C-alpha cells in the first residue's frame, strides 16, 4: 500500500504541532470510531480493517512530505524534527471485518500519544466509513436478491480507489464476484462479466453477434438480449444459438437483460427458454437495481437467477455516507486514565466515556439478542442472571438467565506492533455470512426492522451519568 501519511486534514497537523508546543504531544489518549443511527442504516457490516492495518504500518513522513509542510509556513523546526522519526507506537483494538454492528458501538479504538492519535483520525475514518457503507449496502441487496449478485459498479464509482475498495467491500457484504479486474486480482476473488450492447451493434445482425460470441467463448456464453427487442428478437436469437451449441455438445450459460419490465420480461423469457428445451439456461438481470427493486422483483415471482448491480451498490445511493466519527473517550493524566465525554444539547451526540469494548449476548438458541457496550476491564459471570436496560429509556429492561457472551473486539496493534493478521477477503465474506445467520430476521429485515438492543453496562452507564452532570455543572 502506498504511503498515505498526508491523507489527513490540515487541522490534525496544526493540533499535533500545538500539542507539541504545549507539552501534550506524548500524553496518552484513547479515541473511538463509531457511527450514529440514521434512516436506512439501522445496522452496518464492518469493513476496511485490513487497509487500516496497511496504513498504520506504512506511516512515516518522507523528505518530500516535510518539504511540503515547511512550505505552508505554519510549523517550526521542532515540529519537523519530530516528524522525521515519526512512527505509530500505540495500540488499536477493532471489531473484525464482516461483523454486523450497530450505532454507538466502538468499531475501532486507538490508544496512543496525542501526537499520533490525532494524525490517524482522518485516514481511519476515510477507510472505515467507505468500506463499511458499501459492505452494508451489499448485504442488504444480497439478502433481497435471493440469488447470485455480481458487483458491476466500477464505471460509476467515485474514482479508482472507490471502485477498487468498494468492490472489496461488496464481496465482504455478500457479492459473489466483481467485474473489476484489478480488484479481482488484488483480493483473489471471482471476476465476472458478459458483453455490452456495443458488441451486438458492431455486427450486421444480432444473430451474427451472438454466434460470434458463442464461438469465441463456448464455455461462458451469456448473451445480452435487450439491444433491440427482448422477446421478439433477443431471446429467439439466443435460443437459435443455444440450439446450435447444444448440437455441438456445448452448454450455454444463459441470457442477460439490462432494461425494461424485468419481472414481466424474465417470466416470458423463462417460458420461451423452457419451451425450447433450455431450462438449464440462467437468466441474469442488471440495470439500476437496489434492494427495494430486488424485493419487489422477488414478490412478483420474477424468474431471475443472478444479478449484476452497479451504481446503487458502489455509491450506496440512498445513504451516501456512513457518518462515522472519531471521538476522544479517555486521557491519561499523571499516569492515571481519566474518562472523557463530549456533551451536547442533542442527546444522541453525547459520547460514551472510557476505554470500552462490546459484548454480543446470545440466547439458548445461539441467536443474538443484544449487545452490551462496557468498559474494557469489566468481566461477566454468565452463570448468573444479567439484567440489561435501554441507555435512554431506562425502564426498558431484560433479564437473561441462560445466555453466552462474545467480545466483538480483537487486539490489532500492541505498542506499535501488528498482532492481528487479516483473513483473506473470501474468508471475511464467509464469516460475514455466518454472522448474518446469528440474527433473527426481524432485526435485519428491509422495512421497519425491529430495534436491536444495544445497552450500556451498569458501570459505563453510571460513569456516563456522573460525567454528564459533572461537566455540565462545572466545566463551562
C-alpha positions as CSV (number, residue, x, y, z in Angstrom):
1,X,0.0,0.0,0.0
2,X,1.3,3.5,-0.9
3,X,2.3,5.9,1.9
4,X,-0.9,7.8,2.9
5,X,0.6,9.8,5.8
6,X,-0.5,13.1,4.4
7,X,-4.0,11.8,3.8
8,X,-5.2,13.9,6.6
9,X,-7.0,17.2,7.3
10,X,-4.8,20.2,7.9
11,X,-6.2,20.7,11.4
12,X,-4.9,17.4,12.5
13,X,-1.4,18.6,11.8
14,X,-1.9,22.0,13.4
15,X,-3.3,20.3,16.5
16,X,-0.3,18.0,16.6
17,X,2.0,21.0,16.4
18,X,0.0,22.7,19.2
19,X,0.2,19.5,21.4
20,X,4.0,19.6,20.9
21,X,4.2,23.3,21.8
22,X,2.1,22.8,24.9
23,X,3.9,19.7,26.1
24,X,0.9,17.4,25.5
25,X,2.3,15.5,22.5
26,X,3.2,12.4,24.5
27,X,0.1,12.4,26.6
28,X,-1.7,9.1,26.1
29,X,-5.3,9.3,24.8
30,X,-8.0,6.9,23.7
31,X,-10.3,7.5,20.7
32,X,-13.3,5.6,19.5
33,X,-14.6,5.2,16.0
34,X,-18.4,4.7,15.8
35,X,-21.4,5.7,13.8
36,X,-24.7,7.2,14.8
37,X,-28.1,5.9,13.6
38,X,-29.8,7.3,10.5
39,X,-32.6,6.2,8.2
40,X,-31.8,3.0,6.3
41,X,-28.7,2.5,8.5
42,X,-30.0,0.6,11.5
43,X,-27.0,-1.8,11.3
44,X,-23.7,-2.0,9.4
45,X,-21.2,-4.5,8.2
46,X,-17.7,-3.8,9.3
47,X,-15.1,-3.5,6.5
48,X,-11.8,-1.8,5.9
49,X,-9.7,-3.0,8.8
50,X,-7.0,-4.6,6.5
51,X,-6.5,-1.3,4.8
52,X,-6.2,0.5,8.2
53,X,-3.5,-2.0,9.2
54,X,-1.6,-1.3,6.0
55,X,-2.0,2.4,6.5
56,X,-0.7,2.2,10.1
57,X,2.3,0.0,9.1
58,X,3.3,2.5,6.4
59,X,3.0,5.6,8.5
60,X,6.1,7.8,8.0
61,X,6.9,11.3,6.8
62,X,9.2,11.4,3.8
63,X,11.6,14.3,3.0
64,X,9.1,15.5,0.3
65,X,6.3,15.4,2.8
66,X,8.3,17.5,5.3
67,X,9.4,19.9,2.5
68,X,5.7,20.5,1.5
69,X,4.7,21.1,5.1
70,X,7.5,23.5,5.5
71,X,6.2,25.5,2.5
72,X,2.9,26.1,4.3
73,X,4.7,28.4,6.8
74,X,2.7,27.0,9.7
75,X,5.2,24.9,11.6
76,X,8.6,25.3,13.2
77,X,11.7,23.1,13.0
78,X,10.8,21.5,16.3
79,X,7.7,20.0,14.6
80,X,9.7,18.8,11.6
81,X,12.4,17.2,13.8
82,X,9.6,15.1,15.4
83,X,8.1,14.2,12.1
84,X,11.5,12.8,10.8
85,X,11.4,9.9,13.3
86,X,7.6,9.5,13.4
87,X,6.1,6.0,13.7
88,X,3.0,4.7,15.4
89,X,3.7,3.2,18.8
90,X,0.2,2.9,20.1
91,X,-2.4,0.2,20.4
92,X,-5.5,-0.5,18.3
93,X,-8.5,-2.7,19.0
94,X,-11.2,-3.3,16.4
95,X,-14.2,-5.3,15.5
96,X,-13.4,-7.8,12.9
97,X,-14.4,-7.3,9.2
98,X,-17.6,-8.9,8.3
99,X,-19.2,-8.4,11.7
100,X,-22.6,-6.9,12.0
101,X,-22.5,-3.8,14.2
102,X,-24.9,-1.2,15.5
103,X,-24.9,2.6,16.2
104,X,-22.6,3.8,19.0
105,X,-20.6,0.6,19.3
106,X,-16.9,1.2,19.0
107,X,-15.8,-0.2,15.7
108,X,-12.2,0.6,16.4
109,X,-10.3,2.2,19.3
110,X,-6.9,3.9,19.1
111,X,-4.8,4.3,22.3
112,X,-1.7,6.3,21.6
113,X,0.2,9.5,22.3
114,X,-1.9,12.5,21.3
115,X,0.6,13.4,18.6
116,X,0.0,10.1,16.9
117,X,-3.7,9.5,17.7
118,X,-4.7,12.9,16.2
119,X,-2.9,12.3,12.9
120,X,-4.6,8.9,12.1
121,X,-8.2,10.1,12.6
122,X,-8.9,11.3,9.1
123,X,-7.5,8.3,7.2
124,X,-9.1,5.7,9.5
125,X,-12.5,7.4,9.1
126,X,-12.0,7.6,5.3
127,X,-11.2,3.9,5.1
128,X,-13.7,2.5,7.6
129,X,-16.6,4.8,6.6
130,X,-16.4,4.0,2.9
131,X,-15.9,0.2,3.0
132,X,-18.4,-0.3,5.9
133,X,-21.0,1.7,4.0
134,X,-20.6,-0.4,0.8
135,X,-20.4,-3.7,2.6
136,X,-23.7,-2.9,4.4
137,X,-25.4,-1.9,1.1
138,X,-24.2,-5.2,-0.4
139,X,-25.5,-7.3,2.4
140,X,-28.9,-5.7,2.1
141,X,-29.0,-6.2,-1.6
142,X,-27.8,-9.8,-1.5
143,X,-30.3,-10.6,1.2
144,X,-33.2,-9.4,-1.0
145,X,-31.8,-10.8,-4.3
146,X,-32.4,-14.5,-3.3
147,X,-29.8,-15.3,-5.9
148,X,-26.2,-14.6,-7.0
149,X,-25.2,-11.0,-7.0
150,X,-22.3,-9.7,-9.1
151,X,-20.7,-6.3,-8.4
152,X,-20.7,-4.2,-11.6
153,X,-20.1,-0.7,-10.3
154,X,-16.5,0.3,-11.3
155,X,-17.6,2.8,-14.0
156,X,-20.0,4.6,-11.6
157,X,-17.7,4.7,-8.6
158,X,-16.3,8.0,-7.4
159,X,-12.8,7.4,-8.6
160,X,-10.4,4.4,-8.9
161,X,-9.9,3.8,-5.1
162,X,-13.7,3.8,-4.5
163,X,-14.1,1.3,-7.3
164,X,-11.4,-1.0,-6.0
165,X,-12.1,-0.9,-2.3
166,X,-15.9,-0.7,-3.0
167,X,-15.6,-4.0,-4.9
168,X,-13.7,-5.5,-1.9
169,X,-16.4,-4.3,0.5
170,X,-19.2,-5.6,-1.8
171,X,-17.6,-9.1,-1.7
172,X,-17.5,-8.9,2.1
173,X,-21.2,-7.9,2.1
174,X,-22.1,-11.0,0.0
175,X,-21.5,-10.4,-3.7
176,X,-20.2,-13.5,-5.4
177,X,-17.9,-11.7,-7.9
178,X,-16.9,-8.4,-9.3
179,X,-16.5,-7.1,-12.9
180,X,-13.5,-5.0,-11.6
181,X,-10.5,-7.0,-12.9
182,X,-7.9,-5.1,-10.8
183,X,-9.9,-5.7,-7.6
184,X,-10.4,-9.4,-8.5
185,X,-6.6,-9.7,-9.0
186,X,-5.7,-7.7,-5.8
187,X,-8.1,-9.6,-3.5
188,X,-8.1,-13.0,-5.2
189,X,-11.9,-13.0,-5.7
190,X,-14.0,-14.2,-8.7
191,X,-14.2,-12.0,-11.8
192,X,-17.3,-11.9,-13.9
193,X,-18.8,-10.2,-16.9
194,X,-20.6,-10.7,-20.2
195,X,-20.7,-8.3,-23.2
196,X,-22.1,-4.9,-23.9
197,X,-24.8,-3.6,-26.3
198,X,-21.9,-2.3,-28.5
199,X,-20.9,-5.9,-29.2
200,X,-24.3,-6.6,-30.8
201,X,-24.4,-3.3,-32.5
202,X,-21.0,-3.8,-34.2
203,X,-22.4,-6.7,-36.3
204,X,-24.8,-6.7,-39.2
205,X,-27.3,-8.7,-37.2
206,X,-28.0,-9.7,-33.6
207,X,-27.8,-13.3,-34.5
208,X,-24.4,-12.9,-36.1
209,X,-23.2,-11.2,-32.9
210,X,-24.5,-14.0,-30.7
211,X,-22.9,-16.7,-32.9
212,X,-19.6,-15.0,-32.9
213,X,-19.6,-14.6,-29.1
214,X,-20.6,-18.2,-28.6
215,X,-17.8,-19.3,-30.9
216,X,-15.2,-17.3,-29.1
217,X,-16.5,-18.1,-25.6
218,X,-18.1,-21.5,-25.8
219,X,-17.9,-22.2,-22.1
220,X,-19.0,-18.8,-21.0
221,X,-21.9,-17.9,-23.3
222,X,-24.2,-15.4,-21.5
223,X,-25.9,-13.3,-24.2
224,X,-27.3,-9.8,-23.7
225,X,-30.7,-9.9,-25.3
226,X,-32.2,-6.4,-25.0
227,X,-30.3,-4.4,-27.6
228,X,-33.3,-4.3,-30.0
229,X,-36.3,-6.2,-28.9
230,X,-36.0,-8.7,-26.0
231,X,-38.9,-11.0,-26.7
232,X,-39.2,-10.8,-30.5
233,X,-35.5,-10.7,-31.3
234,X,-33.1,-11.1,-28.4
235,X,-34.4,-14.3,-26.8
236,X,-35.4,-16.0,-30.1
237,X,-31.9,-15.4,-31.5
238,X,-30.3,-16.6,-28.2
239,X,-32.3,-19.8,-28.5
240,X,-31.1,-20.4,-32.0
241,X,-27.5,-20.1,-30.9
242,X,-28.2,-22.3,-27.8
243,X,-29.7,-24.9,-30.1
244,X,-26.6,-24.8,-32.3
245,X,-24.3,-25.0,-29.2
246,X,-26.1,-28.0,-27.7
247,X,-25.9,-29.8,-31.0
248,X,-22.1,-29.5,-30.7
249,X,-22.2,-30.8,-27.1
250,X,-21.7,-27.3,-25.6
251,X,-23.6,-25.9,-22.6
252,X,-24.6,-22.2,-22.8
253,X,-24.8,-20.2,-19.6
254,X,-27.9,-18.2,-20.4
255,X,-29.1,-14.6,-21.1
256,X,-28.9,-11.2,-19.6
257,X,-31.5,-8.4,-19.6
258,X,-30.4,-4.8,-18.8
259,X,-33.7,-2.8,-19.3
260,X,-37.5,-3.0,-19.4
261,X,-40.0,-4.5,-17.1
262,X,-37.7,-7.1,-15.6
263,X,-40.5,-9.0,-13.8
264,X,-42.6,-9.4,-17.0
265,X,-39.7,-10.0,-19.4
266,X,-38.0,-12.6,-17.2
267,X,-41.2,-14.6,-16.8
268,X,-41.8,-14.5,-20.6
269,X,-38.1,-15.3,-21.3
270,X,-38.1,-18.2,-18.9
271,X,-41.1,-19.8,-20.6
272,X,-39.5,-19.3,-24.0
273,X,-36.3,-20.9,-22.9
274,X,-38.1,-23.8,-21.1
275,X,-40.3,-24.5,-24.1
276,X,-37.2,-24.6,-26.4
277,X,-35.6,-27.2,-24.1
278,X,-33.2,-24.8,-22.4
279,X,-34.5,-25.0,-18.8
280,X,-30.9,-25.2,-17.6
281,X,-30.1,-21.8,-19.0
282,X,-29.9,-19.0,-16.5
283,X,-31.4,-15.5,-16.6
284,X,-29.3,-12.6,-15.3
285,X,-30.6,-9.1,-15.0
286,X,-28.9,-5.7,-14.4
287,X,-29.8,-2.0,-14.7
288,X,-30.0,0.4,-11.7
289,X,-31.1,-2.2,-9.2
290,X,-31.3,-1.7,-5.4
291,X,-32.6,-3.7,-2.5
292,X,-36.1,-2.3,-2.9
293,X,-36.4,-3.2,-6.5
294,X,-34.9,-6.7,-5.8
295,X,-37.5,-7.2,-3.1
296,X,-40.3,-6.2,-5.5
297,X,-39.0,-8.5,-8.2
298,X,-39.0,-11.4,-5.8
299,X,-42.5,-10.6,-4.7
300,X,-43.6,-10.6,-8.4
301,X,-42.1,-14.0,-8.9
302,X,-39.6,-12.8,-11.4
303,X,-37.6,-15.6,-13.0
304,X,-34.1,-14.4,-12.2
305,X,-31.0,-16.5,-11.3
306,X,-28.4,-13.8,-10.9
307,X,-28.0,-10.0,-10.7
308,X,-25.4,-7.6,-11.9
309,X,-25.6,-4.5,-9.7
310,X,-23.6,-1.3,-10.2
311,X,-24.5,2.3,-9.5
312,X,-26.7,1.9,-6.5
313,X,-24.4,-0.5,-4.8
314,X,-21.0,1.1,-5.4
315,X,-22.3,4.5,-4.4
316,X,-24.8,3.4,-1.7
317,X,-27.1,5.8,-3.5
318,X,-29.8,6.3,-0.8
319,X,-27.3,6.5,2.1
320,X,-24.2,8.2,0.6
321,X,-22.2,8.4,3.9
322,X,-21.9,6.2,7.0
323,X,-21.2,9.3,9.1
324,X,-18.7,7.5,11.3
325,X,-16.9,9.7,13.9
326,X,-13.7,9.6,15.9
327,X,-14.1,10.9,19.5
328,X,-11.8,11.0,22.5
329,X,-13.0,8.9,25.3
330,X,-10.1,8.9,27.8
331,X,-6.9,10.8,28.6
332,X,-4.0,9.8,30.8
333,X,-3.2,12.4,33.4
334,X,-0.1,11.9,35.7
335,X,-0.2,8.2,34.8
336,X,-3.9,7.7,35.6
337,X,-6.6,7.3,32.9
338,X,-9.4,9.8,33.1
339,X,-12.6,9.1,31.2
340,X,-13.7,11.9,28.8
341,X,-17.1,12.8,27.4
342,X,-18.4,15.1,24.8
343,X,-21.7,16.8,25.8
344,X,-24.4,18.2,23.5
345,X,-27.9,19.6,23.6
346,X,-28.7,16.7,21.3
347,X,-28.7,13.5,23.4
348,X,-27.6,11.3,20.5
349,X,-24.4,13.3,20.3
350,X,-23.3,12.8,23.9
351,X,-20.5,10.3,23.7
352,X,-19.8,7.2,25.8
353,X,-16.7,7.8,28.0
354,X,-13.9,5.5,28.9
355,X,-11.9,2.7,27.2
356,X,-14.6,0.3,26.0
357,X,-15.4,-2.9,24.2
358,X,-18.6,-4.5,23.1
359,X,-20.0,-8.0,24.0
360,X,-22.7,-9.8,21.9
361,X,-25.2,-11.7,24.0
362,X,-26.7,-14.9,22.7
363,X,-29.8,-16.8,23.9
364,X,-30.2,-20.6,24.3
365,X,-30.7,-21.0,20.6
366,X,-27.4,-19.3,20.0
367,X,-29.1,-16.3,18.4
368,X,-28.0,-12.7,19.1
369,X,-30.4,-10.9,21.4
370,X,-28.5,-7.8,22.5
371,X,-25.1,-6.1,22.5
372,X,-23.6,-4.6,25.7
373,X,-21.1,-1.8,25.5
374,X,-18.9,-1.8,28.6
375,X,-15.6,-0.8,30.0
376,X,-12.8,-2.9,28.7
377,X,-11.7,-4.2,32.1
378,X,-15.2,-5.4,33.0
379,X,-15.9,-9.1,33.4
380,X,-19.1,-11.0,33.5
381,X,-20.2,-14.3,35.1
382,X,-22.6,-16.0,32.6
383,X,-23.7,-18.4,35.3
384,X,-25.5,-15.6,37.0
385,X,-28.6,-13.6,35.7
386,X,-27.7,-10.5,33.7
387,X,-30.1,-7.5,33.6
388,X,-29.6,-5.0,30.8
389,X,-31.6,-1.8,30.1
390,X,-32.1,0.8,27.4
391,X,-29.5,3.6,28.0
392,X,-32.0,6.3,27.5
393,X,-35.4,4.7,28.2
394,X,-34.1,3.0,31.3
395,X,-37.4,1.5,32.2
396,X,-37.0,-0.9,29.3
397,X,-35.2,-3.9,30.9
398,X,-34.5,-7.5,30.1
399,X,-33.0,-10.2,32.4
400,X,-31.2,-13.1,30.9
401,X,-30.6,-16.3,32.7
402,X,-29.3,-18.8,30.1
403,X,-27.0,-16.9,27.8
404,X,-23.5,-16.7,26.4
405,X,-21.4,-13.6,25.6
406,X,-18.7,-12.9,23.0
407,X,-16.3,-10.0,23.0
408,X,-16.6,-8.5,19.5
409,X,-13.2,-6.6,19.6
410,X,-9.8,-8.1,18.8
411,X,-6.4,-6.6,19.5
412,X,-4.8,-5.4,16.3
413,X,-1.7,-3.4,17.3
414,X,0.1,-3.5,20.6
415,X,2.8,-0.9,21.3
416,X,3.1,-0.2,17.6
417,X,3.4,-3.8,16.6
418,X,0.8,-5.6,14.5
419,X,-0.5,-8.6,16.4
420,X,-3.5,-9.5,14.2
421,X,-3.4,-11.0,10.7
422,X,-6.3,-10.2,8.4
423,X,-8.1,-13.1,6.8
424,X,-8.5,-13.2,3.0
425,X,-11.4,-11.4,1.5
426,X,-13.1,-14.8,0.8
427,X,-12.7,-15.8,4.4
428,X,-14.1,-12.5,5.6
429,X,-17.1,-12.9,3.3
430,X,-17.8,-16.4,4.6
431,X,-17.5,-15.1,8.2
432,X,-19.9,-12.3,7.4
433,X,-22.5,-14.8,6.1
434,X,-22.1,-16.9,9.3
435,X,-22.6,-13.8,11.4
436,X,-25.7,-12.9,9.4
437,X,-27.2,-16.3,10.4
438,X,-27.0,-15.4,14.1
439,X,-29.7,-12.7,13.8
440,X,-33.4,-13.1,13.7
441,X,-35.0,-11.9,10.5
442,X,-36.9,-9.2,12.4
443,X,-33.6,-7.3,13.2
444,X,-32.3,-7.2,9.6
445,X,-35.5,-7.0,7.5
446,X,-35.6,-4.3,4.9
447,X,-38.7,-2.4,6.0
448,X,-39.1,-1.2,9.6
449,X,-36.7,-3.6,11.3
450,X,-37.1,-4.3,15.0
451,X,-34.8,-2.3,17.2
452,X,-31.9,-4.4,18.2
453,X,-30.9,-3.9,21.8
454,X,-27.6,-2.0,22.3
455,X,-27.2,-1.3,26.0
456,X,-24.6,0.1,28.4
457,X,-23.2,-1.9,31.3
458,X,-24.1,-0.6,34.8
459,X,-20.5,0.7,35.2
460,X,-20.5,2.5,31.9
461,X,-23.9,3.9,32.4
462,X,-23.1,5.2,35.9
463,X,-19.8,6.7,34.6
464,X,-21.6,8.5,31.8
465,X,-24.3,9.8,34.1
466,X,-21.7,11.1,36.5
467,X,-19.6,12.8,33.9
468,X,-22.6,14.3,32.2
469,X,-23.7,16.0,35.3
470,X,-20.2,16.9,36.4
471,X,-19.1,18.5,33.2
472,X,-22.5,20.2,32.6
473,X,-22.4,21.8,36.1
474,X,-18.7,22.6,36.4
475,X,-16.7,22.8,33.1
476,X,-18.2,25.8,31.4
